[in-house]
Protein backbone atom coordinates (compact mmCIF):
# COMPACT_ATOMS: atom_id res chain seq x y z
CA UNK A 1 0.00 0.00 0.00
CA UNK A 2 1.47 3.33 -1.09
CA UNK A 3 0.78 6.59 0.72
CA UNK A 4 -0.49 9.22 -1.67
CA UNK A 5 0.53 12.85 -1.22
CA UNK A 6 2.52 12.02 1.90
CA UNK A 7 2.46 15.05 4.23
CA UNK A 8 6.21 14.60 4.79
CA UNK A 9 6.82 15.42 1.11
CA UNK A 10 4.51 18.46 1.00
CA UNK A 11 7.33 21.03 1.22
CA UNK A 12 9.32 19.27 -1.51
CA UNK A 13 6.26 19.07 -3.81
CA UNK A 14 5.62 22.78 -3.31
CA UNK A 15 9.23 23.66 -4.22
CA UNK A 16 9.02 21.53 -7.35
CA UNK A 17 5.81 23.30 -8.42
CA UNK A 18 7.51 26.67 -7.94
CA UNK A 19 10.58 25.65 -9.96
CA UNK A 20 9.12 23.90 -12.99
CA UNK A 21 11.13 23.37 -16.17
CA UNK A 22 9.92 25.01 -19.36
CA UNK A 23 8.73 21.62 -20.61
CA UNK A 24 6.68 21.09 -17.44
CA UNK A 25 5.16 24.58 -17.74
CA UNK A 26 4.15 23.93 -21.34
CA UNK A 27 2.60 20.55 -20.61
CA UNK A 28 0.83 21.83 -17.48
CA UNK A 29 -0.77 24.62 -19.55
CA UNK A 30 -2.39 21.87 -21.66
CA UNK A 31 -3.35 19.53 -18.81
CA UNK A 32 -4.65 21.93 -16.16
CA UNK A 33 -8.34 22.55 -15.52
CA UNK A 34 -9.33 19.35 -17.37
CA UNK A 35 -8.29 20.85 -20.72
CA UNK A 36 -7.07 17.49 -22.01
CA UNK A 37 -10.27 15.64 -22.93
CA UNK A 38 -11.82 16.51 -19.56
CA UNK A 39 -9.26 14.43 -17.63
CA UNK A 40 -8.20 15.69 -14.20
CA UNK A 41 -4.43 15.86 -13.64
CA UNK A 42 -2.43 16.81 -10.59
CA UNK A 43 1.13 18.10 -10.73
CA UNK A 44 3.89 17.08 -8.33
CA UNK A 45 1.77 14.27 -6.92
CA UNK A 46 3.47 11.81 -4.59
CA UNK A 47 2.92 8.07 -4.42
CA UNK A 48 5.05 6.34 -1.83
CA UNK A 49 8.39 8.13 -1.75
CA UNK A 50 8.20 9.13 -5.44
CA UNK A 51 7.05 12.55 -6.62
CA UNK A 52 5.47 12.38 -10.07
CA UNK A 53 5.44 15.41 -12.37
CA UNK A 54 1.82 14.80 -13.43
CA UNK A 55 -0.75 12.22 -12.38
CA UNK A 56 -4.30 11.33 -13.43
CA UNK A 57 -5.96 9.17 -10.75
CA UNK A 58 -8.89 8.31 -13.05
CA UNK A 59 -6.53 6.53 -15.47
CA UNK A 60 -3.77 5.76 -12.97
CA UNK A 61 -1.49 7.50 -15.46
CA UNK A 62 1.79 9.10 -14.41
CA UNK A 63 3.78 11.48 -16.62
CA UNK A 64 7.40 12.21 -15.85
CA UNK A 65 9.38 14.82 -17.83
CA UNK A 66 13.15 14.96 -17.81
CA UNK A 67 15.16 17.69 -19.48
CA UNK A 68 13.97 20.12 -22.11
C-alpha positions in Angstrom: 0.0 0.0 0.0 1.5 3.3 -1.1 0.8 6.6 0.7 -0.5 9.2 -1.7 0.5 12.9 -1.2 2.5 12.0 1.9 2.5 15.1 4.2 6.2 14.6 4.8 6.8 15.4 1.1 4.5 18.5 1.0 7.3 21.0 1.2 9.3 19.3 -1.5 6.3 19.1 -3.8 5.6 22.8 -3.3 9.2 23.7 -4.2 9.0 21.5 -7.3 5.8 23.3 -8.4 7.5 26.7 -7.9 10.6 25.7 -10.0 9.1 23.9 -13.0 11.1 23.4 -16.2 9.9 25.0 -19.4 8.7 21.6 -20.6 6.7 21.1 -17.4 5.2 24.6 -17.7 4.2 23.9 -21.3 2.6 20.5 -20.6 0.8 21.8 -17.5 -0.8 24.6 -19.5 -2.4 21.9 -21.7 -3.4 19.5 -18.8 -4.7 21.9 -16.2 -8.3 22.6 -15.5 -9.3 19.4 -17.4 -8.3 20.9 -20.7 -7.1 17.5 -22.0 -10.3 15.6 -22.9 -11.8 16.5 -19.6 -9.3 14.4 -17.6 -8.2 15.7 -14.2 -4.4 15.9 -13.6 -2.4 16.8 -10.6 1.1 18.1 -10.7 3.9 17.1 -8.3 1.8 14.3 -6.9 3.5 11.8 -4.6 2.9 8.1 -4.4 5.0 6.3 -1.8 8.4 8.1 -1.7 8.2 9.1 -5.4 7.0 12.5 -6.6 5.5 12.4 -10.1 5.4 15.4 -12.4 1.8 14.8 -13.4 -0.7 12.2 -12.4 -4.3 11.3 -13.4 -6.0 9.2 -10.8 -8.9 8.3 -13.1 -6.5 6.5 -15.5 -3.8 5.8 -13.0 -1.5 7.5 -15.5 1.8 9.1 -14.4 3.8 11.5 -16.6 7.4 12.2 -15.9 9.4 14.8 -17.8 13.1 15.0 -17.8 15.2 17.7 -19.5 14.0 20.1 -22.1 
